Amino acid sequence: MATASSAGYPESGRTRAARAERHASAETKPAFKSTEFFVYVAAVVAVLVASAVVGSDASRVDRFPADQAWFYVTLLTVGYMISRGLAKCGSREPADHTTAT
C-alpha cells in the first residue's frame, strides 16, 4: 500500500528532487540536416536565376523584375519559417540520449 504524503497524495517512490526535475525535450534535428532546407534553398536559387535569365522581351519590358523575385523569396522564407516552427512544436524526442553507466 502506498504511503500518503503531507498533502494527502500517494508517494510515487521518487525523491523530491527527481519529481521537481523537468522533462526536457529536444528540438528537431538541425535545419541544415532536413530535406525541407534543401528544397527551400533550391527554390530560392531557382527564383533568383529565373529572374536574372528571363530579362526583357522585344519591347524592353522586364517580364520578371528583381523586386517581384525578392517578393517570392520573402514568401518562401516565411513559409519555411512556419514549417520549421510547426516541426519544432510537434517534437517530443527526449533531450538526453545518453545511457547511465
C-alpha positions as CSV (number, residue, x, y, z in Angstrom):
1,M,0.0,0.0,0.0
2,A,1.3,3.4,-0.9
3,T,2.1,5.9,1.9
4,A,0.4,9.3,1.8
5,S,2.4,12.5,1.6
6,S,1.8,15.5,3.7
7,A,-0.6,16.8,1.0
8,G,-2.6,13.6,1.2
9,Y,-1.5,12.3,-2.2
10,P,0.2,8.9,-2.6
11,E,4.0,8.9,-2.8
12,S,5.4,7.8,-6.1
13,G,8.6,6.5,-4.6
14,R,10.7,9.2,-6.3
15,T,12.7,11.8,-4.4
16,R,11.5,15.3,-4.3
17,A,14.4,16.4,-6.5
18,A,13.5,13.8,-9.1
19,R,9.9,14.9,-9.1
20,A,11.0,18.6,-9.4
21,E,13.3,17.8,-12.4
22,R,11.7,18.9,-15.6
23,H,11.5,16.5,-18.5
24,A,13.2,18.5,-21.3
25,S,12.5,17.7,-24.9
26,A,15.0,18.2,-27.7
27,E,14.3,20.2,-30.8
28,T,14.0,18.5,-34.1
29,K,17.2,17.8,-36.0
30,P,19.2,20.9,-37.1
31,A,17.6,22.8,-40.0
32,F,20.5,22.2,-42.4
33,K,20.1,18.4,-42.0
34,S,16.4,18.5,-43.1
35,T,15.1,17.9,-46.6
36,E,12.9,21.0,-46.4
37,F,16.0,23.2,-46.0
38,F,17.5,21.9,-49.3
39,V,14.1,22.3,-51.1
40,Y,14.0,25.9,-49.7
41,V,17.5,26.7,-50.9
42,A,16.8,25.2,-54.3
43,A,13.6,27.2,-54.7
44,V,15.3,30.5,-53.7
45,V,18.1,29.9,-56.2
46,A,15.6,28.9,-58.9
47,V,13.6,32.1,-58.4
48,L,16.7,34.3,-58.5
49,V,18.2,32.6,-61.5
50,A,14.9,32.7,-63.3
51,S,14.6,36.5,-62.6
52,A,18.1,37.0,-64.0
53,V,17.7,34.8,-67.1
54,V,14.2,35.9,-68.2
55,G,15.2,39.5,-68.7
56,S,13.4,41.8,-71.0
57,D,11.4,40.9,-74.1
58,A,11.4,42.7,-77.6
59,S,9.6,45.7,-76.2
60,R,12.2,46.1,-73.5
61,V,9.8,45.2,-70.7
62,D,11.3,43.1,-67.9
63,R,8.9,40.2,-67.6
64,F,10.2,39.0,-64.2
65,P,11.7,42.1,-62.4
66,A,14.0,41.7,-59.4
67,D,11.5,43.2,-56.9
68,Q,9.0,40.5,-57.8
69,A,11.7,37.8,-57.5
70,W,12.6,39.1,-54.0
71,F,8.9,39.2,-53.1
72,Y,8.7,35.5,-53.9
73,V,11.9,34.8,-51.9
74,T,10.3,36.5,-49.0
75,L,7.2,34.3,-49.3
76,L,9.4,31.2,-49.5
77,T,11.2,32.4,-46.4
78,V,8.0,32.9,-44.4
79,G,6.7,29.5,-45.5
80,Y,10.0,27.9,-44.5
81,M,10.0,29.5,-41.0
82,I,6.4,28.5,-40.4
83,S,7.2,24.9,-41.4
84,R,10.2,24.8,-39.0
85,G,8.1,26.2,-36.2
86,L,5.5,23.5,-36.7
87,A,8.2,20.8,-36.8
88,K,9.7,22.1,-33.6
89,C,6.3,22.4,-32.0
90,G,5.5,18.8,-32.6
91,S,8.8,17.4,-31.5
92,R,8.5,15.0,-28.5
93,E,12.0,13.5,-28.6
94,P,13.8,13.4,-25.2
95,A,16.8,15.7,-24.8
96,D,19.0,13.3,-23.0
97,H,20.1,10.5,-25.3
98,T,22.9,9.2,-23.0
99,T,22.6,6.0,-21.1
100,A,23.6,5.7,-17.5
101,T,26.8,3.9,-16.8
